[in-house]
Structure formats: structure tokens, C-alpha cells
Amino acid sequence: MLRHVALEVRPEKVQPETAFWSAIGFEEVEVPADAGGDPVWLEREGTQVHLLPTAEPVVPSLGHPAVEVPDLEAAISRLEAGGL
């Protein structure tokens, strides 16, 4: 099982990223006080996504997270309803 993935995102993109992950079933969880910065952590079934606000994010050209959702059509509907 993958414990977490950390993604660097521009500060102004944290909210849209949070909305995306929430729409596919992740929920915000408490960030430990010693985590530093202003990250947002989300979790679903033991797997976490850590969004790290960064002025100049590094995005791997071929790297990406892949997630499985229990109901693809429902997830797509939530994404579309949220403007994502």
C-alpha cells in the first residue's frame, strides 16, 4: 500500500487541488504541527495526498499519481458539478 504522495502546487492552486481530491473521495485530515509550511493533507482508506504550497513547483514530466475510485461515474459527476 502506498502511504502518501506529496505534490508541490502553487499557493493559488491549493484550493482547486483540494476540491479535486475531495471530489474523488479524499477528506482533509489534521496536519502535524511539526510538518512545517502550510500543507494540506487529504486521506482516503489509509492513503494520503500531501499538497505542498510552493512558489515554483517541480512537476516531473512523466510522473503522476493514479487513483482508483469505487464508482467512476459518481466521481466524474462530482468533478463536473464542481467545475473540475
PDB file as gemmi writes it, atoms N, CA and C in Angstrom:
CRYST1    1.000    1.000    1.000  90.00  90.00  90.00 P 1                      
ATOM      1  N   MET A   1       0.846  -1.170   0.000  1.00  0.00           N  
ATOM      2  CA  MET A   1       0.000   0.000   0.000  1.00  0.00           C  
ATOM      3  C   MET A   1       0.892   1.234   0.000  1.00  0.00           C  
ATOM      4  N   LEU A   2       0.521   2.210  -0.782  1.00  0.00           N  
ATOM      5  CA  LEU A   2       1.202   3.497  -0.803  1.00  0.00           C  
ATOM      6  C   LEU A   2       0.695   4.323   0.363  1.00  0.00           C  
ATOM      7  N   ARG A   3       1.587   4.809   1.229  1.00  0.00           N  
ATOM      8  CA  ARG A   3       1.189   5.596   2.404  1.00  0.00           C  
ATOM      9  C   ARG A   3       0.785   7.012   2.018  1.00  0.00           C  
ATOM     10  N   HIS A   4       1.652   7.691   1.240  1.00  0.00           N  
ATOM     11  CA  HIS A   4       1.293   9.033   0.783  1.00  0.00           C  
ATOM     12  C   HIS A   4       2.106   9.437  -0.429  1.00  0.00           C  
ATOM     13  N   VAL A   5       1.603  10.439  -1.093  1.00  0.00           N  
ATOM     14  CA  VAL A   5       2.319  11.099  -2.166  1.00  0.00           C  
ATOM     15  C   VAL A   5       2.286  12.584  -1.843  1.00  0.00           C  
ATOM     16  N   ALA A   6       3.408  13.272  -2.062  1.00  0.00           N  
ATOM     17  CA  ALA A   6       3.487  14.709  -1.810  1.00  0.00           C  
ATOM     18  C   ALA A   6       3.568  15.416  -3.159  1.00  0.00           C  
ATOM     19  N   LEU A   7       2.678  16.390  -3.343  1.00  0.00           N  
ATOM     20  CA  LEU A   7       2.632  17.130  -4.598  1.00  0.00           C  
ATOM     21  C   LEU A   7       2.863  18.608  -4.335  1.00  0.00           C  
ATOM     22  N   GLU A   8       3.834  19.184  -5.031  1.00  0.00           N  
ATOM     23  CA  GLU A   8       4.069  20.619  -4.933  1.00  0.00           C  
ATOM     24  C   GLU A   8       3.055  21.327  -5.827  1.00  0.00           C  
ATOM     25  N   VAL A   9       2.381  22.348  -5.282  1.00  0.00           N  
ATOM     26  CA  VAL A   9       1.404  23.119  -6.052  1.00  0.00           C  
ATOM     27  C   VAL A   9       1.576  24.605  -5.743  1.00  0.00           C  
ATOM     28  N   ARG A  10       1.274  25.436  -6.712  1.00  0.00           N  
ATOM     29  CA  ARG A  10       1.320  26.879  -6.469  1.00  0.00           C  
ATOM     30  C   ARG A  10       0.297  27.224  -5.392  1.00  0.00           C  
ATOM     31  N   PRO A  11       0.600  28.171  -4.517  1.00  0.00           N  
ATOM     32  CA  PRO A  11      -0.326  28.512  -3.431  1.00  0.00           C  
ATOM     33  C   PRO A  11      -1.754  28.791  -3.904  1.00  0.00           C  
ATOM     34  N   GLU A  12      -1.901  29.464  -5.040  1.00  0.00           N  
ATOM     35  CA  GLU A  12      -3.245  29.782  -5.530  1.00  0.00           C  
ATOM     36  C   GLU A  12      -3.979  28.563  -6.101  1.00  0.00           C  
ATOM     37  N   LYS A  13      -3.280  27.450  -6.258  1.00  0.00           N  
ATOM     38  CA  LYS A  13      -3.888  26.224  -6.783  1.00  0.00           C  
ATOM     39  C   LYS A  13      -4.237  25.217  -5.686  1.00  0.00           C  
ATOM     40  N   VAL A  14      -3.885  25.534  -4.434  1.00  0.00           N  
ATOM     41  CA  VAL A  14      -4.153  24.592  -3.342  1.00  0.00           C  
ATOM     42  C   VAL A  14      -5.652  24.321  -3.211  1.00  0.00           C  
ATOM     43  N   GLN A  15      -6.475  25.358  -3.254  1.00  0.00           N  
ATOM     44  CA  GLN A  15      -7.913  25.163  -3.102  1.00  0.00           C  
ATOM     45  C   GLN A  15      -8.511  24.328  -4.241  1.00  0.00           C  
ATOM     46  N   PRO A  16      -8.204  24.636  -5.519  1.00  0.00           N  
ATOM     47  CA  PRO A  16      -8.725  23.778  -6.586  1.00  0.00           C  
ATOM     48  C   PRO A  16      -8.218  22.342  -6.497  1.00  0.00           C  
ATOM     49  N   GLU A  17      -6.966  22.156  -6.098  1.00  0.00           N  
ATOM     50  CA  GLU A  17      -6.427  20.805  -5.930  1.00  0.00           C  
ATOM     51  C   GLU A  17      -7.161  20.069  -4.808  1.00  0.00           C  
ATOM     52  N   THR A  18      -7.416  20.786  -3.716  1.00  0.00           N  
ATOM     53  CA  THR A  18      -8.154  20.196  -2.593  1.00  0.00           C  
ATOM     54  C   THR A  18      -9.550  19.787  -3.050  1.00  0.00           C  
ATOM     55  N   ALA A  19     -10.203  20.628  -3.834  1.00  0.00           N  
ATOM     56  CA  ALA A  19     -11.536  20.317  -4.348  1.00  0.00           C  
ATOM     57  C   ALA A  19     -11.506  19.080  -5.234  1.00  0.00           C  
ATOM     58  N   PHE A  20     -10.471  18.947  -6.063  1.00  0.00           N  
ATOM     59  CA  PHE A  20     -10.343  17.766  -6.921  1.00  0.00           C  
ATOM     60  C   PHE A  20     -10.239  16.499  -6.088  1.00  0.00           C  
ATOM     61  N   TRP A  21      -9.300  16.482  -5.150  1.00  0.00           N  
ATOM     62  CA  TRP A  21      -9.093  15.277  -4.347  1.00  0.00           C  
ATOM     63  C   TRP A  21     -10.320  14.968  -3.490  1.00  0.00           C  
ATOM     64  N   SER A  22     -10.990  15.999  -3.009  1.00  0.00           N  
ATOM     65  CA  SER A  22     -12.214  15.792  -2.232  1.00  0.00           C  
ATOM     66  C   SER A  22     -13.308  15.169  -3.094  1.00  0.00           C  
ATOM     67  N   ALA A  23     -13.400  15.601  -4.349  1.00  0.00           N  
ATOM     68  CA  ALA A  23     -14.431  15.087  -5.251  1.00  0.00           C  
ATOM     69  C   ALA A  23     -14.247  13.606  -5.559  1.00  0.00           C  
ATOM     70  N   ILE A  24     -13.024  13.104  -5.426  1.00  0.00           N  
ATOM     71  CA  ILE A  24     -12.811  11.679  -5.697  1.00  0.00           C  
ATOM     72  C   ILE A  24     -12.664  10.876  -4.403  1.00  0.00           C  
ATOM     73  N   GLY A  25     -13.147  11.451  -3.305  1.00  0.00           N  
ATOM     74  CA  GLY A  25     -13.286  10.675  -2.080  1.00  0.00           C  
ATOM     75  C   GLY A  25     -12.263  10.888  -0.991  1.00  0.00           C  
ATOM     76  N   PHE A  26     -11.337  11.816  -1.173  1.00  0.00           N  
ATOM     77  CA  PHE A  26     -10.356  12.100  -0.127  1.00  0.00           C  
ATOM     78  C   PHE A  26     -10.923  13.162   0.809  1.00  0.00           C  
ATOM     79  N   GLU A  27     -10.585  13.050   2.081  1.00  0.00           N  
ATOM     80  CA  GLU A  27     -11.030  14.022   3.077  1.00  0.00           C  
ATOM     81  C   GLU A  27      -9.819  14.665   3.728  1.00  0.00           C  
ATOM     82  N   GLU A  28      -9.951  15.959   4.038  1.00  0.00           N  
ATOM     83  CA  GLU A  28      -8.853  16.642   4.727  1.00  0.00           C  
ATOM     84  C   GLU A  28      -8.650  16.040   6.101  1.00  0.00           C  
ATOM     85  N   VAL A  29      -7.377  15.890   6.479  1.00  0.00           N  
ATOM     86  CA  VAL A  29      -7.025  15.392   7.806  1.00  0.00           C  
ATOM     87  C   VAL A  29      -6.085  16.404   8.461  1.00  0.00           C  
ATOM     88  N   GLU A  30      -5.972  16.295   9.754  1.00  0.00           N  
ATOM     89  CA  GLU A  30      -5.124  17.209  10.511  1.00  0.00           C  
ATOM     90  C   GLU A  30      -3.661  17.018  10.129  1.00  0.00           C  
ATOM     91  N   VAL A  31      -2.984  18.136   9.967  1.00  0.00           N  
ATOM     92  CA  VAL A  31      -1.559  18.133   9.651  1.00  0.00           C  
ATOM     93  C   VAL A  31      -0.789  18.260  10.967  1.00  0.00           C  
ATOM     94  N   PRO A  32       0.207  17.400  11.192  1.00  0.00           N  
ATOM     95  CA  PRO A  32       1.001  17.533  12.419  1.00  0.00           C  
ATOM     96  C   PRO A  32       1.626  18.924  12.535  1.00  0.00           C  
ATOM     97  N   ALA A  33       1.664  19.443  13.743  1.00  0.00           N  
ATOM     98  CA  ALA A  33       2.186  20.795  13.994  1.00  0.00           C  
ATOM     99  C   ALA A  33       3.626  20.953  13.504  1.00  0.00           C  
ATOM    100  N   ASP A  34       4.394  19.887  13.539  1.00  0.00           N  
ATOM    101  CA  ASP A  34       5.798  19.975  13.149  1.00  0.00           C  
ATOM    102  C   ASP A  34       6.028  19.738  11.649  1.00  0.00           C  
ATOM    103  N   ALA A  35       4.962  19.709  10.860  1.00  0.00           N  
ATOM    104  CA  ALA A  35       5.097  19.456   9.420  1.00  0.00           C  
ATOM    105  C   ALA A  35       5.763  20.623   8.698  1.00  0.00           C  
ATOM    106  N   GLY A  36       5.633  21.825   9.230  1.00  0.00           N  
ATOM    107  CA  GLY A  36       6.248  22.986   8.601  1.00  0.00           C  
ATOM    108  C   GLY A  36       5.466  23.459   7.390  1.00  0.00           C  
ATOM    109  N   GLY A  37       5.650  24.703   7.036  1.00  0.00           N  
ATOM    110  CA  GLY A  37       4.948  25.267   5.887  1.00  0.00           C  
ATOM    111  C   GLY A  37       3.457  25.349   6.142  1.00  0.00           C  
ATOM    112  N   ASP A  38       2.693  25.279   5.085  1.00  0.00           N  
ATOM    113  CA  ASP A  38       1.242  25.365   5.176  1.00  0.00           C  
ATOM    114  C   ASP A  38       0.604  24.279   4.304  1.00  0.00           C  
ATOM    115  N   PRO A  39       0.966  23.013   4.524  1.00  0.00           N  
ATOM    116  CA  PRO A  39       0.459  21.948   3.659  1.00  0.00           C  
ATOM    117  C   PRO A  39      -1.009  21.629   3.946  1.00  0.00           C  
ATOM    118  N   VAL A  40      -1.629  20.971   2.987  1.00  0.00           N  
ATOM    119  CA  VAL A  40      -2.960  20.399   3.162  1.00  0.00           C  
ATOM    120  C   VAL A  40      -2.799  18.899   2.965  1.00  0.00           C  
ATOM    121  N   TRP A  41      -3.305  18.134   3.932  1.00  0.00           N  
ATOM    122  CA  TRP A  41      -3.247  16.682   3.829  1.00  0.00           C  
ATOM    123  C   TRP A  41      -4.653  16.153   3.629  1.00  0.00           C  
ATOM    124  N   LEU A  42      -4.771  15.202   2.712  1.00  0.00           N  
ATOM    125  CA  LEU A  42      -6.039  14.544   2.455  1.00  0.00           C  
ATOM    126  C   LEU A  42      -5.823  13.040   2.530  1.00  0.00           C  
ATOM    127  N   GLU A  43      -6.875  12.306   2.885  1.00  0.00           N  
ATOM    128  CA  GLU A  43      -6.720  10.859   3.060  1.00  0.00           C  
ATOM    129  C   GLU A  43      -7.973  10.118   2.609  1.00  0.00           C  
ATOM    130  N   ARG A  44      -7.750   8.950   2.051  1.00  0.00           N  
ATOM    131  CA  ARG A  44      -8.828   8.017   1.730  1.00  0.00           C  
ATOM    132  C   ARG A  44      -8.298   6.605   1.926  1.00  0.00           C  
ATOM    133  N   GLU A  45      -8.957   5.862   2.785  1.00  0.00           N  
ATOM    134  CA  GLU A  45      -8.634   4.456   3.024  1.00  0.00           C  
ATOM    135  C   GLU A  45      -7.149   4.233   3.322  1.00  0.00           C  
ATOM    136  N   GLY A  46      -6.573   5.116   4.117  1.00  0.00           N  
ATOM    137  CA  GLY A  46      -5.192   4.940   4.545  1.00  0.00           C  
ATOM    138  C   GLY A  46      -4.133   5.526   3.632  1.00  0.00           C  
ATOM    139  N   THR A  47      -4.511   6.004   2.473  1.00  0.00           N  
ATOM    140  CA  THR A  47      -3.566   6.640   1.563  1.00  0.00           C  
ATOM    141  C   THR A  47      -3.763   8.143   1.628  1.00  0.00           C  
ATOM    142  N   GLN A  48      -2.661   8.865   1.749  1.00  0.00           N  
ATOM    143  CA  GLN A  48      -2.731  10.315   1.869  1.00  0.00           C  
ATOM    144  C   GLN A  48      -2.125  11.013   0.657  1.00  0.00           C  
ATOM    145  N   VAL A  49      -2.640  12.204   0.404  1.00  0.00           N  
ATOM    146  CA  VAL A  49      -2.071  13.128  -0.578  1.00  0.00           C  
ATOM    147  C   VAL A  49      -1.704  14.374   0.203  1.00  0.00           C  
ATOM    148  N   HIS A  50      -0.454  14.779   0.113  1.00  0.00           N  
ATOM    149  CA  HIS A  50       0.014  15.986   0.792  1.00  0.00           C  
ATOM    150  C   HIS A  50       0.224  17.061  -0.267  1.00  0.00           C  
ATOM    151  N   LEU A  51      -0.520  18.143  -0.159  1.00  0.00           N  
ATOM    152  CA  LEU A  51      -0.359  19.272  -1.072  1.00  0.00           C  
ATOM    153  C   LEU A  51       0.576  20.279  -0.426  1.00  0.00           C  
ATOM    154  N   LEU A  52       1.677  20.558  -1.084  1.00  0.00           N  
ATOM    155  CA  LEU A  52       2.713  21.432  -0.538  1.00  0.00           C  
ATOM    156  C   LEU A  52       2.762  22.736  -1.334  1.00  0.00           C  
ATOM    157  N   PRO A  53       2.227  23.827  -0.760  1.00  0.00           N  
ATOM    158  CA  PRO A  53       2.267  25.108  -1.471  1.00  0.00           C  
ATOM    159  C   PRO A  53       3.720  25.536  -1.703  1.00  0.00           C  
ATOM    160  N   THR A  54       4.032  25.803  -2.967  1.00  0.00           N  
ATOM    161  CA  THR A  54       5.384  26.147  -3.366  1.00  0.00           C  
ATOM    162  C   THR A  54       5.313  27.169  -4.500  1.00  0.00           C  
ATOM    163  N   ALA A  55       6.060  28.247  -4.383  1.00  0.00           N  
ATOM    164  CA  ALA A  55       6.020  29.302  -5.401  1.00  0.00           C  
ATOM    165  C   ALA A  55       6.417  28.775  -6.778  1.00  0.00           C  
ATOM    166  N   GLU A  56       7.403  27.911  -6.838  1.00  0.00           N  
ATOM    167  CA  GLU A  56       7.880  27.348  -8.105  1.00  0.00           C  
ATOM    168  C   GLU A  56       7.861  25.821  -8.011  1.00  0.00           C  
ATOM    169  N   PRO A  57       6.688  25.199  -8.163  1.00  0.00           N  
ATOM    170  CA  PRO A  57       6.602  23.752  -8.019  1.00  0.00           C  
ATOM    171  C   PRO A  57       7.422  23.008  -9.065  1.00  0.00           C  
ATOM    172  N   VAL A  58       7.958  21.886  -8.644  1.00  0.00           N  
ATOM    173  CA  VAL A  58       8.651  20.983  -9.560  1.00  0.00           C  
ATOM    174  C   VAL A  58       7.665  19.865  -9.882  1.00  0.00           C  
ATOM    175  N   VAL A  59       7.388  19.725 -11.158  1.00  0.00           N  
ATOM    176  CA  VAL A  59       6.442  18.699 -11.595  1.00  0.00           C  
ATOM    177  C   VAL A  59       7.193  17.765 -12.539  1.00  0.00           C  
ATOM    178  N   PRO A  60       7.328  16.492 -12.159  1.00  0.00           N  
ATOM    179  CA  PRO A  60       8.024  15.555 -13.053  1.00  0.00           C  
ATOM    180  C   PRO A  60       7.309  15.458 -14.399  1.00  0.00           C  
ATOM    181  N   SER A  61       8.070  15.453 -15.473  1.00  0.00           N  
ATOM    182  CA  SER A  61       7.448  15.452 -16.804  1.00  0.00           C  
ATOM    183  C   SER A  61       6.643  14.184 -17.065  1.00  0.00           C  
ATOM    184  N   LEU A  62       7.036  13.066 -16.505  1.00  0.00           N  
ATOM    185  CA  LEU A  62       6.307  11.819 -16.733  1.00  0.00           C  
ATOM    186  C   LEU A  62       5.669  11.256 -15.465  1.00  0.00           C  
ATOM    187  N   GLY A  63       6.040  11.780 -14.307  1.00  0.00           N  
ATOM    188  CA  GLY A  63       5.495  11.263 -13.054  1.00  0.00           C  
ATOM    189  C   GLY A  63       4.065  11.718 -12.835  1.00  0.00           C  
ATOM    190  N   HIS A  64       3.289  10.888 -12.150  1.00  0.00           N  
ATOM    191  CA  HIS A  64       1.903  11.236 -11.853  1.00  0.00           C  
ATOM    192  C   HIS A  64       1.335  10.268 -10.827  1.00  0.00           C  
ATOM    193  N   PRO A  65       0.367  10.725 -10.046  1.00  0.00           N  
ATOM    194  CA  PRO A  65      -0.341   9.791  -9.171  1.00  0.00           C  
ATOM    195  C   PRO A  65      -1.502   9.176  -9.953  1.00  0.00           C  
ATOM    196  N   ALA A  66      -1.846   7.972  -9.616  1.00  0.00           N  
ATOM    197  CA  ALA A  66      -3.010   7.313 -10.213  1.00  0.00           C  
ATOM    198  C   ALA A  66      -3.847   6.767  -9.064  1.00  0.00           C  
ATOM    199  N   VAL A  67      -5.133   7.017  -9.111  1.00  0.00           N  
ATOM    200  CA  VAL A  67      -6.017   6.550  -8.051  1.00  0.00           C  
ATOM    201  C   VAL A  67      -7.171   5.769  -8.644  1.00  0.00           C  
ATOM    202  N   GLU A  68      -7.679   4.874  -7.846  1.00  0.00           N  
ATOM    203  CA  GLU A  68      -8.854   4.100  -8.214  1.00  0.00           C  
ATOM    204  C   GLU A  68     -10.011   4.598  -7.365  1.00  0.00           C  
ATOM    205  N   VAL A  69     -11.153   4.796  -7.977  1.00  0.00           N  
ATOM    206  CA  VAL A  69     -12.330   5.248  -7.243  1.00  0.00           C  
ATOM    207  C   VAL A  69     -13.368   4.133  -7.253  1.00  0.00           C  
ATOM    208  N   PRO A  70     -14.163   4.034  -6.169  1.00  0.00           N  
ATOM    209  CA  PRO A  70     -15.139   2.942  -6.095  1.00  0.00           C  
ATOM    210  C   PRO A  70     -16.241   3.044  -7.151  1.00  0.00           C  
ATOM    211  N   ASP A  71     -16.598   4.265  -7.564  1.00  0.00           N  
ATOM    212  CA  ASP A  71     -17.669   4.467  -8.528  1.00  0.00           C  
ATOM    213  C   ASP A  71     -17.233   5.563  -9.488  1.00  0.00           C  
ATOM    214  N   LEU A  72     -16.739   5.170 -10.654  1.00  0.00           N  
ATOM    215  CA  LEU A  72     -16.175   6.123 -11.608  1.00  0.00           C  
ATOM    216  C   LEU A  72     -17.211   7.137 -12.075  1.00  0.00           C  
ATOM    217  N   GLU A  73     -18.407   6.703 -12.417  1.00  0.00           N  
ATOM    218  CA  GLU A  73     -19.431   7.631 -12.904  1.00  0.00           C  
ATOM    219  C   GLU A  73     -19.793   8.668 -11.838  1.00  0.00           C  
ATOM    220  N   ALA A  74     -19.903   8.246 -10.579  1.00  0.00           N  
ATOM    221  CA  ALA A  74     -20.216   9.184  -9.495  1.00  0.00           C  
ATOM    222  C   ALA A  74     -19.070  10.184  -9.315  1.00  0.00           C  
ATOM    223  N   ALA A  75     -17.832   9.708  -9.416  1.00  0.00           N  
ATOM    224  CA  ALA A  75     -16.675  10.600  -9.284  1.00  0.00           C  
ATOM    225  C   ALA A  75     -16.661  11.620 -10.409  1.00  0.00           C  
ATOM    226  N   ILE A  76     -16.937  11.188 -11.630  1.00  0.00           N  
ATOM    227  CA  ILE A  76     -16.978  12.111 -12.762  1.00  0.00           C  
ATOM    228  C   ILE A  76     -18.081  13.142 -12.560  1.00  0.00           C  
ATOM    229  N   SER A  77     -19.230  12.715 -12.089  1.00  0.00           N  
ATOM    230  CA  SER A  77     -20.343  13.643 -11.829  1.00  0.00           C  
ATOM    231  C   SER A  77     -19.944  14.690 -10.786  1.00  0.00           C  
ATOM    232  N   ARG A  78     -19.275  14.258  -9.701  1.00  0.00           N  
ATOM    233  CA  ARG A  78     -18.843  15.207  -8.678  1.00  0.00           C  
ATOM    234  C   ARG A  78     -17.817  16.190  -9.231  1.00  0.00           C  
ATOM    235  N   LEU A  79     -16.895  15.704 -10.049  1.00  0.00           N  
ATOM    236  CA  LEU A  79     -15.894  16.571 -10.661  1.00  0.00           C  
ATOM    237  C   LEU A  79     -16.556  17.598 -11.568  1.00  0.00           C  
ATOM    238  N   GLU A  80     -17.469  17.154 -12.403  1.00  0.00           N  
ATOM    239  CA  GLU A  80     -18.164  18.064 -13.310  1.00  0.00           C  
ATOM    240  C   GLU A  80     -19.012  19.069 -12.534  1.00  0.00           C  
ATOM    241  N   ALA A  81     -19.703  18.613 -11.505  1.00  0.00           N  
ATOM    242  CA  ALA A  81     -20.533  19.512 -10.685  1.00  0.00           C  
ATOM    243  C   ALA A  81     -19.689  20.587 -10.002  1.00  0.00           C  
ATOM    244  N   GLY A  82     -18.458  20.234  -9.667  1.00  0.00           N  
ATOM    245  CA  GLY A  82     -17.554  21.177  -9.026  1.00  0.00           C  
ATOM    246  C   GLY A  82     -16.775  22.040 -10.009  1.00  0.00           C  
ATOM    247  N   GLY A  83     -17.075  21.910 -11.293  1.00  0.00           N  
ATOM    248  CA  GLY A  83     -16.367  22.704 -12.297  1.00  0.00           C  
ATOM    249  C   GLY A  83     -14.973  22.214 -12.577  1.00  0.00           C  
ATOM    250  N   LEU A  84     -14.698  20.979 -12.220  1.00  0.00           N  
ATOM    251  CA  LEU A  84     -13.371  20.430 -12.418  1.00  0.00           C  
ATOM    252  C   LEU A  84     -13.357  19.556 -13.652  1.00  0.00           C  
TER     253      LEU A  84                                                      
END                                                                             
